[in-house]
Amino acid sequence: MKKIFAALVWSLEVLIFSYRTFLVLALFIALWGWLAYEWLGLPESSALMLTLALFWAIAQLLAAAVIFGGTVSGAVNAAGTEGMDLPVSSLWKPGRGKAFSVLMFLILCGILGGIFARIFGWIDARSLEVASFLTFHLGRPVSSMGIGEWFDVIEGLLWIVLSGYLLSLFAALMREGWRGAGRQRWKLLAKSVFQGQFFASILSVSVFGGLAYELASWHHGVPPGFWDYAQVIVRFSLALILLSAGFCFWSLCLARLQVPGVNPQKD
């Protein structure tokens, strides 16, 4: 527990000293989302527009890979050198030469996530059957809605574990390459389920993600018009900043638990 607490405290200190980094990250995410929205609105009436849409989509994917890879690589570098700062330049500098590896990893994560989503969807559809089974054997009515809520809690925990494991594996990939990450895959999985990475993931998601969700879903009662739109923009902007800070904190904490006090290797 001391190791986990030390990693959490160190990650929080780095996050405080690096507030500019997660603010810029939030700005990048907002800009990326706006450009993606504009891409969805492109007309498809000519070959020129289709070509433009294709290059726009590739540029969006490369930008996401560079920023995602750079952020995690910066966290690994900070953890390995015991640094107290996550510079703004770490958002793009470390990830520029690793964009292809990042894209491949993200594609694999997408495939794995799709498989788990199908499994969880199948389990959720069995809530009525489980409720009927329990009602028959217990001799009292069991609500399928209650069973569904329990399924949602378990599914949420499993998604957090899976995300924490993949983020830890990605940190290993950024540090040691594909072979090094492959050698650590089962060790990192055990840590993500039973050890410090699990608690770090739960804390990161519940605190930062929970606050961001509450902030985004809360609606202050103001008359329709300018102030209503203004408070929506402010709430969603603050929620995005919280999510950016949470991702930086999560990456720092997992990297610190994975590579404490070791100088990072160069690919």
Secondary structure, 3 states (H helix, E strand, C coil): CHHHHHHHHHHHHHHHHCHHHHHHHHHHHHHHHHHHHHHHCCCCCCHHHHHHHHHHHHHHHHHHHHHHHHHHHHHHHHHHCCCCCCCHHHHCCCCHHHHHHHHHHHHHHHHHHHHHHHHHHHHHCCHHHHHHHHHHHHCCCCCHHHHHHHHHHHHHHHHHHHHHHHHHHHHHHHHHHHHHHHHCHHHHHHHHHHCHHHHHHHHHHHHHHHHHHHHHHCCCCCCCCHHHHHHHHHHHHHHHHHHHHHHHHHHHHHHHHHCCCCCCCCC
